[in-house]
């Protein structure tokens, strides 16, 4: 078995410093839980996730909710475009982050 692994290792490309840094950055606890097939839901739900700031909550409850109300998914699917009024709302409420 070790001969086979040695052969495979010689054929595989070396890992770059960037790839190694990406693999070593952060943790995989949530992904690991989900893909384990038996996630510990109590642990996942007990995690202290960050709260939205008041201005973030106001943006979701206001402009985002209004944009969602104005979009008819079936009409967008058929026309293959958003209506101009939705684009105007997205621009006026700075959905694209440009000032």
N, C-alpha and C positions, 0 to 999 in steps of 0.2 A: 504494500500500500504506500509506503514512504517513497518508493521509486516513482510511482505514478504521480504523487504530489510534487516531487522534485521536478519531474518533466513539465507538469502544468505550470509550476512557478516560473520556470525558465521561459515559457511561451507567453505568459501574461505580461502586459506592459507594466512598468514600474509606476507606483502611485506618485503623483506630483505633490509638491508642497501645498498647493492650493486645495487639491482633493483631500489631503490629510487634514488640513485645517478645517475644512468644511465638515468632515466626519467627526472631528474632535470637538467642534463647537456645540455648546448646548447639551441638552440631554434628549433622550428618546422615551422618557417614562410614559407619556400619554400615548404616543404611537405604539410603544411596546405593549402597553395595556390593551389597546384596541385590537392589535393584530395577534395578540396571544391566543385569541379565541375564547378566553375567559377573563374579560376585564373586571377589575375590582371597582364596581360602580360607586361604592361608598367612598373609596379613596379619591376617585375622580371628582365626585360631587363635593367632597370636603375640602378640595383645593381652594385656597383663597385667591380667586381670580380677581383682577382689578375691576374697579367700578368705572362707569362712564362719568366724565365730568359733566356738570350741569349744561354747559354749552353744547357738548356732544349729544346729550339726551334731547335737548331742545331742537337740534338740527334733525335728528331722527324723527322726532314726534311732529315736526313742522314740515319743512321742505321735502324731506324724503317721503313722508306719508302722503303729501300732496302729489308728488310725482307718481307714486304708486297708484293713487286713485285715478290719475289721468291716463294711465297706460292700460290699454286693452290688449293683453298678450295675443289673442287670436287675430285681432286686426293688424298688429305689428307683424305677426308671422305671415299673414297673407300679403300685406303690402311690402314686407321686407324693409321697413323703415319706421322710425319713430315719427309721430305727427310733429309739425312745426311748433305747435303750442307747448309740447313737452320739451323740445330742444330749447325754446325760449325760457322756460322755467329753469331748466338745468343751467343755462348760462346766467340768468339773473340771480340765481341763488348760489352761484360760484361752486357748482358741484365739481368742477375740474381743478379747483385749488388755485386758480390764477387770480391775481388781484388787479 
